[in-house]
Amino acid sequence: MISTLGRLGKVEIAQEVFLRSHKAGFGNNVYAYSALVSAYGRSGRCSEALKVFQSMKKAGCKPNLITYNTIIDACGKGGVDLKKALDIFDEMQREGVEPDRITFNSLIAVCSRGSLWEESQRVFSEMQRRGIEQDIFTYNTLIDAVCKGGQMELAATIMMSMHQKSITPNVVTYSTMIDGYAKLGCFEEAISLYHEMKDRGIRPDRVSYNTLIDIYAKLGRFEEARTTCKDMERVGLKADVVTYNALIDAFGKQGKHDDAAGLFENMKAEGLVPNVLTYSAIIDAYSKGGLHHEAKQVFQEFKSAGLKPDVVLYSALIDSYCKCGFVDDAVELLQEMMQAGIQPNIVTYNSLIDAYGRNSQVLKLLDAAKKIKLLIWDLCNGDSPNFVKGSAINPAMFKYVKDDPVALEFSSKVQQLQGKSGEHGNILAAVSVFHDMPQFGLKPNVVTFSAILNACSRCASLQEASVLLEEMRLFDSRVYGVAHGLLMGLRQHVWGEAEGLFDEIARMDYTTGAAFYNALTDVLWHFGQREGAQKVVVAAKRRQVWDNAYWRSEQQFCLDLHLMSVGAAQAILHVWLLDLRALLWEGHDLPRVLSILTGWGKHSKVAGDSILKRAVESHLLEIRAPFHVGRYNEGRLVCAGHVARAWLQDPRTLDLLVLHDIIFPSIFPSQRTGQAKIGVLSVKELRMGDSAG
């Protein structure tokens, strides 16, 4: 009865039965104790299992092989460290109880749950040394431990060795390997293994289906993700929360917030209850789509559901507020988050740095930065005063700032820079947050550097931008070297390093890559490095960033700029127009209409009044391109195909389309003066090719 209740997860009732048997005088035996240890262990309640194990020995009951195997298994399920499990293993042998296959399988499981792949190898070797036969569970658990350690080559070798033992890999083996490859970003290997599993007649389980859907979604191969969902339902496995979370997250990261929202509603309509990951993914999707009001509504729905927010959810909402310019709301949410005992993560900091880089209200930002610094000090330093009272910031904190040398220095720097450069003094607020990150164990990443580059693109002078870029040198000299070198027009010296950096970024998710390229091209364009900006967007396009920016139909060729920054949009506009010109020279014709979508919804809440739209309109006027605002869509710029053809074939147009660096002698006094052309990219270099067009 105790054992059955344990398998059903009814641990309290199992304990009640155990106590009743004790009172009746027949429960003080190894079988009853072992069953109760197992009941606690199955539910992951290892501390209770250990207490029962100790009380058993005190009661004079000598544990047997089943008891020891059960308690070691409980250690694995309860997340107890390997040392405790090995202590029990040693005790077992001292008591003359010989371990068997189940004992070693349980020890390897402890290693697996702790991602201790080297220790799992040692336990496996000891098992072989003792001549104990391995089974499918042994190998599956060992492979799981090795995959969690990221050692996929070793995992593949172990899987191959199973055949030598006449043990056939099953769906768990394959699912574990597929998941291991996926977590390392080796998506093609994972997909290949999935098809190998099906070819061998092994039916995929829910885990393997969900992993494959997640892979396809991350790769932007949404049709294949949908097909896999249908295959999954065809074999009787309905999409679950994990399936929907993978799709919502991927659609959001690809900028397809409408699709993400539709999936969120479908999920609820099917009776599935969203979890914290679901809410985090949909808030992030809304944030990236500029739908900040919707993000706030979802957060209220989350709270109404009685769920507890985590750092991921808070960070997604803070990011949404920051992108909308609601810095005060973001800081208030940060305060709420930290009062709940949740420490900010890298995403939180990145959002705040980016917000400070964009916002020109220096004094408001300075106050916000002070609040953040004090909240962090209050959380991390036990001896610091507690200034957080309810939902407000105690006025005493300003005295604390006044007396603190770090805050004084920060305040002084902001005031000095504010006096020199007006509205651009806010960049030091970004620098302050940037400097705080390592103090709390957070290492700046590519997104952080993108935020710093965004701040650079809003600097009044190259000197300011250079000072800001210098901050990156402390954390990543490589990113600094590429960004600074390109900004200074030293492409020939740094381009090889830049290509290597771009290859690394290509292995990251779409949003991270797009944000970095947007920020880098913005700062280059802002300071006149037009050729450099153009070369960067070409490199991005070749790596499938903004892959949907170009699309064609029989009636229309379109350039979609809605996911790009102002600098990236203007740079890629030239690439697109040069591509169209080259098509004409190759004998192809243009369709009836050419369209440029400016996507004002990302940059402005007023339709037709986007910063990007105004910049693109102005630039088209500057190069005399015959585009005008669409009749029914103010964010769309159009041109008749025959008009565009005449303009593109005009010999004078090429000089307008091939970008040159704009040299400001006051900015580059020591490097170049007077020479406007530093070298021109050939039309052949700029061509994206038919597949990208």
N, C-alpha and C positions, 0 to 999 in steps of 0.2 A: 504493500500500500504506500509506504514512504517513497519507494523507488518510482512508482507510477506517478504519484503526485509531483515528484521532482521533475520527471520528464514533461509533465504538463505545465510546469512553471508555478505550481501552487505551493510555494515554499513554506508559507506561514501555516497552511493546513498540514503539510508534511511534518513540520516541527510539532504541531499540536498532537498528531498521531504518535510521534516519537515520545513525547512527554507522557501521554496517556499509557503507552506500553510500559514506560519506566515505572509509573505508579502501580501498574498491574503486576509488576515484578518479573516481566519477561522481556524487557527492552534493553537490558544491560548486556548486549552481546555485540560481537564484531560486525554482524550483518546489519543490525539496526543503525549503528553508528556510521558504517560505510555508506548506507543508503542516504542518510541525512547529509553527510559530507558531499555526496554526489549531487543531491538536490540543490544545495547552496552553490556548488561549483558550476552546475549547468546554467544557473541564473547569473553567473559572473560575480557572485558575492563571496569573494575569496576570503575576506577577513573573517566572516562568520564560519566558513568551512574550516579555516585553521583553528578557530576557537573550539569547534566541535572535535577536531582531531586531537587537540591538546587535552580536552576534558575526557576524551575516550581513554587516553593513556593514563590519566590520573585515576580513572575509575577502575584501572586494572585490566582493561581490555587490550590485548596485544594486536596491533594492526597487522593485517595479512597483505598479500600481494595486491588484492583488489583495492584495499584501503589506500595503500601507497600510490597505486596507479591513479586512483580517484583524486587524491589530494594534489598530486603533481599536475593532473589535468585541470583541476580547479585553479592552480597557480597560473596556468596558461590563459584560461578564460577570464581570469580576474585581473590580468595585467601585472602580476607580481614579477619582480625582477628575477633573472635567471639564477642569481646566487642563492635565493631562498629555495628555489626548486632543486638546485644541486645539493643544498644542505640536506633536504629531505631524502634525496637520492643516496647520499652518503650514509645517512642514518639507517635507511632501508637495508643497505649492505652490511652495516655493523650488526644489525639485528638478525642477520642470516637469511634475509629474504632476497632471493635472486631476481633481478629485473628481467622482464621479458620484452617482447616486441611492443606491447602497448605502452610499457614504461618509456622506452626510447622514443616512440612516436609522440608521446605526450611531452617529453623534453624538447624534441625538435619543434613542437607546436609552441612551446614557451619562447624559443628562439625566434620563431616566425613572427609572433605577435610583437616582439620587441625589435624586429628588423635586424636581428643579430645573425647575419648570414655566415660570418666566419665561425662563430660558435656552433651554428647548426651543422657545419661541415665536420667539426671536431666530434660532436655527438654522433653523427652518422658514421664516422670512421671508427669510433669506439664500438658501435653496434656491429659493424662488419668484423672487427677484431674478435669480438666475443662469439662470432659465428651465428648471430641471431638473424633469421631470415627477414628480409624487408617485404612490404606489401605495397599496394597502390597508395594507401594512405601515407606511408612513409615517404614515398617519392613526391607525392603531391604537396605534402607539408614542407619538405626540403626545398622543392622548387619555389614554393611561395616565399620562404625565408630569403632565398637567393634573389628572387625577383624584387622583393622589397628593398634589398640592398643595392638594386640597380645593376646587378651582375648578370646581364642577359646572355652573354656568351657562355658563361658557366651553366646557367639554367638550361640553355639549349643542349649543352653537352650531357647534362644529367638526364634530360628527357630522352636523348638518343640511347643512353646506356640502359634505359628501362627495357628495351627490346632484348638485350643480352641476358636479362633476368627473366625473360618470358612474361614481363608485365606490360600490358597494353595501356598506353595513355588513354584516359577517358575525358569526358567533357570538362571536369574540374581541372585536369592537367592543362588542357588547351586554353580554357578561360583564364587561368592564372597567368599563363605565358602571354596571351593576348593583352591582358590588363597590364602586365609588366612592360611590354613594348610600348603600349599607349602612354603610360606614365612618363616614359623617357622621351616621348615625342617621335618614336620610331613607328610612325603610322603605317607605312607601306608594309613593313615586316609583320605588324599586327594583322592587317587585312589579309596578307598572304597566308598567315597561319590559320585564320578563320576559314578561308576557302579550303585549306588542306584538311581541316577538321571535318568539313562537310563532305569532301571527296572520300574520306575514310569511312563515311557512313555514320559519323557521330553527330547526333542531334544537338544543336546549340541549346544552352539553357538561358534563363533570363539574364544572368550576369554577362554572358558572351554577347547576347543581342544588345544589351544596354551599352556595353563597351564599344561595340561596332558603331552603334548610332551616335555615341559621343564622338568617336573618331571622325566619322563622315561629317558631322555637324561642325567640328572644329576646323576641318579642311574646307568648309564652305560647300561641300558636295551634298546639298540639301535634298536633291531628288533621290540620291542613293540612301540618305538617312530615312526619308519617307518610305522608300521601298522596303527597307529593313524593318521598319515599324509594321508594315503590312504583312511581311513574312512572319514576324513575331506573332501577330494576331491570328494568322492563318493556322499556326500550330497550337493555338489555344492559350497563348501567353499575352494577356492584355498589357498595354503600356501602363507602367506604374509611375510613382513620383520620381524615381531615379531617371526614367526615360524622359519625362517632361522637363525635369531640371536640366538635363544635358542639352535638349533642344532649345529651351528658353535662353539658357546661358549663351549658347553658340549664336543663335539669331541676334541676341542683344549685342554681342561682341562684333558681329558683322554689320551692325548698324541697321538691322531689320527689326526695328522696334514694334512695327505693326504686327508682324508675324509672331513675335514674342508675346505680345499682348493677346493675340488670338489664341495661342496655345495655352496661356494662363487661364483664359475663360473656358476653353474646352476642358481643361483639366478639372476645374471646379464643377462644370456641368456633368462630368462623368462620375462625380462623387468622390474624387480623390482630394485628400486634405493637403494643401500646400504646407511645406515645412520651412524652416529658416532659410535653407539654401534656395528654395523656390522664390521666396520674397526678396532675397538678396539679388537674385538673377534678374527679376522683373524690374526692381527699382533701378538696378544698374542699366538695364535696357532702356527704360524711360529716360534716365539721366543722359545717356549717350544720344538719345533722339531729341533732346531739348524739351521733353515733356515733364517739366519739374513739378507742375501741379499734380499730375497723375502719380508721380513718384511719392509725393507727400500723402496722397489719398491711400495708396497701397500701404504705406507705413502705418496709417491710422487703422486700416483693416487688420494689419498684422497685430497691432496692440489689442484690438477688440477680440481677436481670436485667442488671446491669453498666452501667446507665445513670448518667449524671452529673447530679446535681440542679442546678437553676438557682434563681434568686432567687424565682421564682413558686412553685415546689414547696416550698422551705423556708418561705416566708411562709405558705402554706396550712397546713402542718403546725404551725408556730408558733401560728397563729391557732387551730387545733384544740386544742392544749395549753392556750392561754390561756383559751379558753371552758370548758375542763374544770377550770380552777383549778390546773393543773400548772405554776405559774410557774417553778419550778426547772428542770423539763424543757425549758420554752420557752427559758430563758436558756442552758441547756446546748446546745440545738440552734442558738441564735444564735451561740454560740461556735464550734461546728463549722462553721457556714456561713461565718463571717468568716475562720476559719483556712484555709478552702478558697479564700479570695480573693474571695468573693462579698459585695458590700456590700448591707446591708439596703435595702429600698425602702419606699414609703409604706405598703404593706399591713403590713409587719413592724412599723413604728412604731405604726400604728393598733391592731393587735392588742395590743401591749404596753401602750399607754395605756389601752385598754379593760380589760385584765386588772388593771392597777393601780387603776383606778377601782372595780372590783368587789371586790378582795381587801382584807380588813381587817387582815392580818398586816403591820403597819407595818415592823418591823425586817427581816423577810425581804425585803420589797419594797425597802427602802432598800439592802440588800446587793445585790439584783438590779440595781437602778438604777446602783449604783456599778460593778458588773461591766460592764454595757452601756456606760456612759460610757468606762470604761478600754479596753474592747475597740475602741471606735470611735476613741479617741485613738491606740491602738496601730496601728490599720490606716492612719489618715490622716496621722499626724505622724511623719515619718521620724526626728525627733530624740527621740521619746519612748521610754522604756524598753520592752523587749519582755517583758511579764509573762505572755504566754500560753505555757505549757509543757505540751505534750501535751494531755491532756483536762482538766487541772485549772487553777485560777486560782492563781497564785503568791501566797503570803501577803504578799510585798513590795508588792502593789498597795494594801493597806490603808494602808501608810505613804505611798504616793503620794497616796492620797485625803486623808490627814491633812495632807500638805504643800501640797495644791492649794487655792487660794483659792475656786475655783468650787465644788469638792466640799464644802469647809468651810461655805460659805454655804448650800448645799443641805441639808447635814446639820443645820445650826443651825435652818433654817426648819422642817424636819420635826420636830425635837425640840420647838420652840416650839409648833407646831400640835398635836403629839401631846399635849403637856401641857395644852392648852386644850380639845381636842375628842376625846381618847381614840382610838377605833378609826378615826376619820375622818382622821387625820393622813396616811394613805397618799395623799391626793389630790396632795400635792406630788411624790410619785414620778411621777405622771402628768404633772404640770407640767414636771418636769425633762426627761422624754423629749420632750415637746411642744416645749420650747425648743431641744432639740438638733437637731430636724429641719432648720430652715433652714440651719444651719451646714454641712450636707452636701448642700445643693442640693435638698432635699425640701420642697415647699410643702404645708402641711396642706390636706386636702380635706374634702368633706362627711362622709366616714366618720370622719375625725379629730375633727371637731366633734361628731359623734354620740357618740364615745367620751368626749369632755369632758362632754357633757350627761349621759351615763350616770353619770359621776363626780359631777356636781352633784346628781343624784337620790339620791345616798347621803350627801350632806353633812348635818351635824347642824343647821345653821342657814342661813338665807338669806344671812347675811354671808359664810359660807364659800363658798356657791354663787356669790355675786356676785364674790368674789375670783377664783374659777376662771373664770367667764365673762369677766372682764376680760382674761384671757390671749388670748381669741379676738379681741379688738378689734384687736390688733397685726397679725393676719393676714387678717381679713375683717370689716370693720366692719358689713357688711350682715347677715351671719348673727348676729353679736353683737347688733345692734340689734333684730332680730326676736325672738331668744331672750330677751334681757334685757327688752324691752318687754312680751312676753307674760307673763314671770315676774312682772313688777311690776304686772300687771293693766291694762296700757295698750293694750288691744286696739284701741280706736277709733283710736288714733294710729298703730299699726304694722300694722294688718291689711292695708292695701293693699300694703305692702312684703312682708308675709308671703305673700300670694297670688302675687306675682311670683316669690318664692323657691320656693314650692311648684311653680309651673309649670316652673321650671328643673329641679327635682329630678325631676319627672315624666318628663323626657326621659332620665334616667339609668336604669340597670338596676334591676330590681325589688328586689334585695337592698339596694342603697344607699338607695333611697327608703324602704323599710320600716324599715331601721335608724334613719334620721333621724327619722321620725315616731314610732317607738317611744321613742327617747331623749327627744325633745321633750315628748311627752305624759307620760312618766314624771316628768320634773322638774316639770312644771306640776301634775300630780296630787299629787306628793309635798309641794309647798309650797302646796296648797290652792286652786290656780287651776283648779277643776273645770270651770267654764264654758269657760275657754280650752282645756283638754285636750279637752273635747267638741267644740269648734269645729274643733280641729286634726284630730281623727279623721274628722269629717265631710268636711273638705277633702281628706284622704287617700283616703277612700272614693270621693269623686267623681272622683279621679284614678286609679281602678282599683288602688290599693294595697289589699292584703288582699281582692282581688276575689272570692276563694272563701270568704270568711268567712261569708257567708250562703248557705245552700242549702235547697231545699224539695223535698219529695215529697208524695204524697197522704197519707201516713201521718205525716209528721214535718216540722217546721221546725227548722233547726239553726243555731246560732251557733258557729263554729269559731274558738277563740282561740289555737290552739297556736303561731301565728307572731307573737304580740303580746307586748309587755311588760306588766307588771302594771298600769301606769297606762293604757295604751292599751286593754287588755282591759276594765277597769272603765268607762272612758269610752264605749267602743263598745257595751257591754252596755246602757247607758241609751238609746243611739240605737236599738238593735234593739228594745228593749221599747216605746219610744215609737212605733216603726214598726208593731209588732203592734197596739198600742192604736188607732192611727189606722185600721188595716185593719178592726178591729171596728166602729169608729164609721162606717165607710163601708159597712157591711152585709155584709162578708165574715166567714167563720167560720175558726176555727183547726183544725188537724189533731188527730189523736188524741194526739200527743206533741210537746212542745217539748224540745229538747236543747241543752245548752251543753257543748262539748268544751273541756276545759282543757289538753289536750296536755302532760301533766306531763313527758313524755320530753324536752322542750326545756329544762326548768328544773330537773329533779331526776332522779337515777338511781334513786330509790325510788318505785315505782308508787303513785299516789294521794297522794303527799306533796310536791306541788309548791308553790312559793311562790305561783305564780299561782293555783293551785286554792284554796289557803287564803284568799288575798285576795278572790277572787271569791265563795267560800262565805260569807265574813264579810260582804261587801258585800250579797249577796242577803238575808242575815239582817237587816242594817241597814235595808233598804228593805222588809222583810217579804214578799219574793217567795217563793212556795210551791214552791221547787225543792228537790230532795234528791239524794243520791248514787245513781247508777244501780246496779242490782242486780248486773250482770255486768261493770261497767266503773267502777272507782273514780275515773277521771278525767272521768267524764261526769255532769253534773247534769241531772236530768230533772223534768218537770212534766206532768201530764195536761192535755190541751187544755181541757177544760171547767173545770178548777180555775183555770188561768191566765186563762181568759176572765172568770170571776167576779171575780178579783183586778184585772185590767186595767180592767174596767168600773166598779169602785168609784170614786166621785168623789174619794176621798182619795188614790188611787194617783198621780194626776198630779203632785201636790206632791212626792211621793217620787221621781218619775222625772226631773223637770226639775231639772237641776243648778244649784247656786249656789256661788259662790266661798266658801271658808272663810277668814275674815279673822282673822289672829293679830295683835292690837295690838302685841305685843312685836316682831313682825317688820316691820310696816308702821307704825311710830310717826308718821312724818311725812306719810303719805298718807291713811289712813282710820282711823277708830276707831269701833267699835260698829256700823257698818252692814254687815249680812250679805249683802244683795242689791245687785249692781251693775248688774243688767239681765239679763233672761232671754231665751234663744233661744226663738223660737216653735216649736211642734210642726211647722209647715210648713217652717221652715228645717232642722229636724233630719231630716225625712223623706228617706230615700234613694231612694224611688220603687220601683215594682214591679220594674224591671229589675235593681236592685241587691239587692232582697229575695229 
